[in-house]
Amino acid sequence: MSQWLLICPHCDHRFGHVKITDAAVQEAYRDSHGTDAKPDLGEKKLTCPYCQMESLYGRFHLICELDSDKAKGKGV
């Protein structure tokens, strides 16, 4: 399943934040207005599962990783 990722500013590891349903991915492809489908985080403090450092994240930090990207080893 596709997911929204965050990148830790301390250790540069990517970690999953929210799963994206296939229906949401299909809707984004059909959206002729280009509406941004990112979830609204506000400003949220999250802890990196790798280095355990806490950082403040916003909606603009989210990176979409589609299932097809996982097979290629990259995020969008």
C-alpha positions in Angstrom: 0.0 0.0 0.0 1.2 3.5 -0.7 2.1 5.8 2.1 3.0 9.3 3.2 6.6 9.5 4.4 8.6 11.9 6.5 12.3 12.5 6.5 14.1 12.9 9.8 16.2 16.2 9.8 18.7 14.6 12.2 19.5 11.2 10.6 17.9 11.6 7.1 16.0 8.3 7.4 12.6 8.1 5.8 9.8 6.7 7.9 6.1 6.0 7.2 3.5 8.3 8.6 0.1 7.5 7.1 -1.0 4.8 4.7 -2.7 5.9 1.4 -5.6 3.8 0.2 -5.7 2.8 -3.5 -9.0 4.6 -3.8 -7.3 7.9 -2.7 -4.5 7.4 -5.2 -7.0 6.8 -8.0 -9.0 9.9 -7.0 -5.8 12.0 -7.1 -5.1 10.8 -10.7 -8.7 11.7 -11.7 -8.6 15.2 -10.1 -8.5 17.7 -12.9 -8.0 20.6 -10.5 -4.8 19.3 -9.0 -6.1 19.4 -5.5 -3.3 18.5 -3.0 -4.3 15.2 -1.3 -1.8 15.6 1.5 -3.3 15.1 5.0 -3.3 18.2 7.2 -0.7 17.7 10.0 -0.9 21.2 11.3 2.4 21.4 13.2 3.1 18.1 14.8 6.0 16.8 17.0 7.0 13.3 16.0 9.8 11.0 17.1 12.0 9.4 14.5 11.8 5.6 14.9 15.5 5.3 13.9 17.4 8.0 16.0 14.6 8.7 18.5 15.0 12.5 18.1 11.8 14.5 18.2 11.2 17.1 15.4 8.4 19.4 14.3 6.7 18.5 11.0 4.2 20.2 8.8 2.1 19.2 5.8 4.9 20.4 3.4 7.3 17.7 4.9 5.1 14.8 3.6 6.5 12.8 0.7 4.2 10.4 -1.3 5.6 6.9 -1.8 3.4 4.9 -4.2 3.6 1.1 -4.4 5.3 1.4 -7.8 8.0 3.6 -6.2 8.7 1.0 -3.5 9.6 -1.5 -6.2 12.0 1.0 -7.7 13.4 2.0 -4.3 12.4 5.7 -4.4 9.8 8.2 -3.1 8.0 10.8 -5.1 
